[in-house]
Structure formats: structure tokens, C-alpha cells
Amino acid sequence: MKLIFKILIVFILAAGNFCTAQDSTRVTQAYKSAARLKKAVDNNDNKGVADSYVGIANDYYNQGNYAKSEEFLVKARTIYKNLNDKKNLESVTRKIAQSQEKQNKITPAISNYSRAAEISYSENNRMVNANDAARLSSPTNEQKVEAIQDNINLGLKTKDKGDLAASYSQMADVNIQQKDIPRAEENLNSAYAISKKEAPQQALEINQKLTNFYVENRNFDKAIEAKKKVLKEDFVKENSQEKVNQIQELADIYIKKNDPEEAVVLLKNAYGIALEKGHTLEAQKSVKRLDSLYSITGNTEASVSLYRDFLGKLPDIVSKDRSLVDNKILEDTEQRISQLEKEKELKDQLIRKKNVFNYYLIGALVVLTGLIIFIFRMLKKVQIKNKKIALQSLRREMNPHFIFNSLNSVNHFIATNNELEANQYLTKFSKLMRGVMENSAEDFIPFQQELDLLQNYLALEKTRFADKFDYEIDVDESLNMQSLKVPGMLVQPFLENAVWHGLRYRSDKGFLKLSFEKEDQHLKITIEDNGIGIEESKKQKTQHQKTREGRGMKNTLERIKLLNDLYHQDIQCKVTDKKEEPGVLVQISYKNINV
């Protein structure tokens, strides 16, 4: 008999396609949002459209529909970006990150928190966003605690209750991972106390987190106390659906506490409210839970009586239940919003078509302007082509001193009957020359290839001056070795200068260090030696050497200038004597988005 009732109820609910009962407030908000959007579209007010999208997104966020919230926030951000509205752009980017974090989309959330920090309108906002990015990306709990505590301090300073409550809740999560029970409890209570006044939905989430925390630690009395506390709040008492849900959750705690009698009392109360207010699914949930409790105690008669009562009152509940009507209204409203978006696009197209007539009127001027631009571009292309030819010529030109000295070294090895050293040296030399020739057609080559060429070059010089210096190459592990591209052999002349004009004049063995590191979006290249230095090297030059121009260095500086002109790069080069000790410091900075 009981099974028949169950099947019948499930069939009725499925046939009716019931959804979760909706609060009329949600419908009212949807109406208002659609009205604001329509007004903005009618007035061709792009900022108003973006503001409406933000309002719709906030409604979805408060309802827990974070995917929809993100969808409308992204639309709003596109408009704010086109309007160059930096203040709203920062705000909406942060909200996108928060929606993504709620969906556990951590990587894009970190990216958007970081982006919000970069475009922040104030120092406080920049710090809050940067701390949130650090919190999500930090590998250790200690670093997370530091970032969250910074945001708590800022929240107390700026009195931003919403962010402050979220920070306390985040701190509690870390406390739980650290098994710091008292601190977790304290932070969750602080979060709840703040959010219940400003953000009821957030308060409910925090209360649920707090009760779950107590239940997991088998502190059922405190869990019950916390749940009873939220039942006394106005935002629960005034929302019958939420009140039923909270009573059901309280009953679940009593069940876990092994107190089924109190759970039965609570579920009957929840069932009565659901019947009175017309919350069909909430009534069904109460019936199912009561049935489970009756099954445990073997009270079949009570279970059958309950199902009969529910079946008899089902038509009355359905007549009171606004969920179908409200959901239909919400569905129609969403369709209206989609229609308004299409209307806006059509209006934009109409405006563009009207402008075509004006374009014809100024056609002659456009043609004349286009002709001038064409001539200018042709001249520009000729200049660029000439620069590229010059750059290619400089790129292919290997320092003749290096080639001459390399061949002299081979001759020396042969003259001293050191055939093995001569063969090894020639192998390395030919490999380096082949690499230079192969990459001579490209202005930029993969970083790994450039690193291999420089390693080969230093190995050659080390072979030639084994007793003069040692060297070290240090590469930042965070560099993107696959996609990073750099100008080929741009660093080699500086290494050659360090060896030939600095280190080889030392009386004892020197040291050369080449390092590549990531600094923001820049590749920072540092060449450091402890040779005799620039000034001392100048003093030791002969008169003949002084009258000759350093071709390798001149070529390098010309290449940097051409690369900056042609590709709008920001390659900076600085060569200085070290202050505290002998030697030269070369610093090259290169901006690359693939670093």
C-alpha cells in the first residue's frame, strides 16, 4: 500500500514538472532588471546596458547561480572596456573572479583577480585583489593566512562588510585544514555576525559551513545551537521556503545525533509549514524523510497515514504553489532579456547602415586621404624593408675577430701536436657557426636555441682560455621555454667583450655569470664578470687599438635600435663598471608576453 502511494506521488510530481519553489522577490527583481535593460536599450545607453547586466548578474549571484552571474558580468565587462570605464571595469572583473571561484574555476579566477589588481582604481582595491590572487595561488597555508589576514585588516579599515565576512570565512577554511578548531569556530562566527545584516544569502552559506564543521567534529549540540540561531533570523522567518529548508537541516542533525524523536517533531513542523504555504517539493522532502524514520522504527501505519495525508492535500498544495507560475515568469523574463540584446544589436546595425550615406558624402575626402596614406605607407614600407635588410646584414655578420682568433687557436693546437684538442675545438666551432647560419634568416629564434648557441660559444672560449675563467649559466625555471622567442646572438658580443677585454687580463682565474630571469612580463638578462673592467681595459689598449672601432658592440647596438623600431620592442641595454669590485655588469631587459 505504502509503495503504491510513493509511486503515485513521484508520478504526479514528474508529470507536473515541478521546480524548486521560488520566492516572489526573485520574480520582482527579474522584472526590474528587464525594465532597466529595456530603458537602456531604448535610449541607446551602453553604460546603462552594462549596469543592467551587472544588476542581473548580482541577482543570479545571490541566488547561487554563479555560471549565469559570470555570463552577464562578462557581457558587462566588454561594454565597460569599450567605454574605457576603468572604475566599473575593475569592479566587474573582480566580480567575475568571485563567480569563477564559487564554481571552483581557480585558474581563471586567479587571472581575473590579478587583472583587477592591475587596473585597480585605488590602492586599497589593488591590495584586496592582489591578496585574493595570492590566496588562491599560494602553495602553503601560511601564505594563504597572510593574504587573508591582509584583506581582513583592509576590510576593517574600509568597513566593507561583504568582503570582510568572506575573508573571515576563508580564514576559517584554512583553520580547518590546520585543525585549529577554536580559531575556525571564531572566524565562522565573525563571518556570520557580519553577513547576516548585509548579505543574508552569504549568512546562510556561512551558517551551513559552521553547522557542517560542528557535525564533522561530532559536536552536535553546537551544530543544533547554530541552526536554531539562524531560524530566529528575520530573513529566515520571513521566507517560508527557507524556513522549511532550515528546519529540515536541523532535523538531519538530530538524526546524526541519534535522536529520531526530535527529528520527527521537526519534520512534521516543516511538513505543516510547507502544506500551509504551498511548497510542494519541500513537503515531499519532509514526507520522504519522515518515511525513512518510520521505516527504521518499523512504524508502517504512521508511514501509510502520512502518505495518505499528503496525497489528499496534494491538489490544495499545488493550487497554492507559485513555483510553476514564477518559473514561467522568470523564463519569459530571460527570453525578454535575450530579445532586448538582439534588439540592441539590430539598432547598432541600423545606425551603421545610416552612416553609410554619410560615408558616401565624404568619399572624395576619404579617397584623397587614402591616397596620401598609401603614399606614406609605401614610403614606410621602403624604410622598413631597408631596415630589415640592414638588420639581416648585421645579424649575419659574425665578429671577424672571433673567427680569426678561433682559427688561430686551431692552428696553435695543431702546431703543438694536440690533434685531439684541435678536433674537439673544430667540432664545437663548426656547430656554433652552423647554428648561427641556420638562424640568420629569423629576427627572433626560440629561447632554447639561443641558449644552446651561447653555451656552445662559452664552451669554445673556455677551451681557449681554460686557465683564465670559469662560467655559469643560470636560467629561471618559471620561464616559458617552449614559446619564448629572443633576438638571436644578441648576447654573444657582450660575452666576448667580457672574456677578451676583461677576464683574460686577470693574473688569476676569473668568473663569468650569465643569467636569465623573469621579471613581470620582461626577460631580464644579466652578464657579470670580475675582469679588469671597462676603464682599465681602455688604459691597456694600444694606440692602434684605440683608433679602431669595436665592430661587434656597434653592430649589437644598431641591432637593438632596429629591433625596437621595426617590432616596437622595448629592449634596454645598460653596461657599467661594478662599483664595489672589479668587473663589468651588463643588464638587458626585453619585454615579451610569452615570458
C-alpha positions, 0 to 999 in steps of 0.5 A: 500500500505504502509503495503504491502511494510513493509511486503515485506521488513521484508520478504526479510530481514528474508529470507536473514538472515541478521546480524548486519553489521560488520566492516572489522577490526573485520574480520582482527583481527579474522584472526590474532588471528587464525594465532597466535593460529595456530603458537602456536599450531604448535610449541607446545607453551602453553604460546603462546596458552594462549596469543592467547586466551587472544588476542581473548578474548580482541577482543570479549571484545571490541566488547561487547561480554563479555560471549565469552571474559570470555570463552577464558580468562578462557581457558587462565587462566588454561594454565597460572596456569599450567605454574605457570605464576603468572604475566599473571595469575593475569592479566587474572583473573582480566580480567575475573572479568571485563567480569563477571561484564559487564554481571552483574555476581557480585558474581563471579566477586567479587571472581575473583577480590579478587583472583587477589588481592591475587596473585597480582604481585605488590602492586599497582595491589593488591590495584586496585583489592582489591578496585574493590572487595570492590566496588562491595561488599560494602553495602553503597555508601560511601564505594563504593566512597572510593574504587573508589576514591582509584583506581582513585588516583592509576590510576593517579599515574600509568597513566593507562588510561583504568582503570582510565576512568572506575573508573571515570565512576563508580564514576559517577554511584554512583553520580547518585544514590546520585543525585549529578548531577554536580559531575556525569556530571564531572566524565562522562566527565573525563571518556570520555576525557580519553577513547576516545584516548585509548579505543574508544569502552569504549568512546562510552559506556561512551558517551551513559551513559552521553547522557542517564543521560542528557535525564533522567534529561530532559536536552536535549540540553546537551544530543544533545551537547554530541552526536554531540561531539562524531560524530566529533570523528575520530573513529566515522567518520571513521566507517560508521556503527557507524556513522549511529548508532550515528546519529540515537541516536541523532535523538531519542533525538530530538524526546524526545525533541519534535522536529520531524523536526530535527529528520527527517533531521537526519534520512534521513542523516543516511538513505543516509549514510547507502544506500551509504555504504551498511548497510542494517539493519541500513537503515531499522532502519532509514526507520522504524523510519522515518515511525513512524514520518510520521505516527504521522504527518499523512504524508502517501505519504512521508511514501509510497515514502520512502518505495518505495525508499528503496525497489528499492535500496534494491538489490544495498544495499545488493550487497554492504553489507559485513555483510553476507560475514564477518559473514561467515568469522568470523564463519569459523574463530571460527570453525578454532579456535575450530579445532586448540584446538582439534588439540592441544589436539590430539598432547598432546595425541600423545606425551603421547602415545610416552612416553609410550615406554619410560615408558616401558624402565624404568619399572624395575626402576619404579617397584623397586621404587614402591616397596620401596614406598609401603614399606614406605607407609605401614610403614606410614600407621602403624604410622598413624593408631597408631596415630589415635588410640592414638588420639581416646584414648585421645579424649575419655578420659574425665578429671577424675577430672571433673567427680569426682568433678561433682559427688561430687557436686551431692552428696553435693546437695543431702546431703543438701536436694536440690533434685531439684538442684541435678536433674537439675545438673544430667540432664545437666551432663548426656547430656554433657557426652552423647554428648561427647560419641556420638562424640568420634568416629569423629576427627572433629564434626560440629561447632554447636555441639561443641558449644552446648557441651561447653555451656552445660559444662559452664552451669554445672560449673556455677551451681557449682560455681554460686557465683564465675563467670559469662560467655559469649559466643560470636560467629561471625555471618559471620561464616559458621555454617552449614559446619564448622567442629572443633576438638571436646572438644578441648576447654573444658580443657582450660575452666576448667583450667580457672574456677578451677585454676583461677576464683574460687580463686577470693574473688569476682565474676569473668568473663569468655569470650569465643569467636569465630571469623573469621579471613581470612580463620582461626577460631580464638578462644579466652578464657579470664578470670580475675582469679588469673592467671597462676603464682599465681595459681602455688604459691597456689598449694600444694606440692602434687599438684605440683608433679602431672601432669595436665592430661587434658592440656597434653592430649589437647596438644598431641591432637593438635600435632596429629591433625596437623600431621595426617590432616596437620592442622595448629592449634596454641595454645598460653596461657599467663598471661594478662599483664595489669590485672589479668587473663589468655588469651588463643588464638587458631587459626585453619585454615579451608576453610569452615570458 
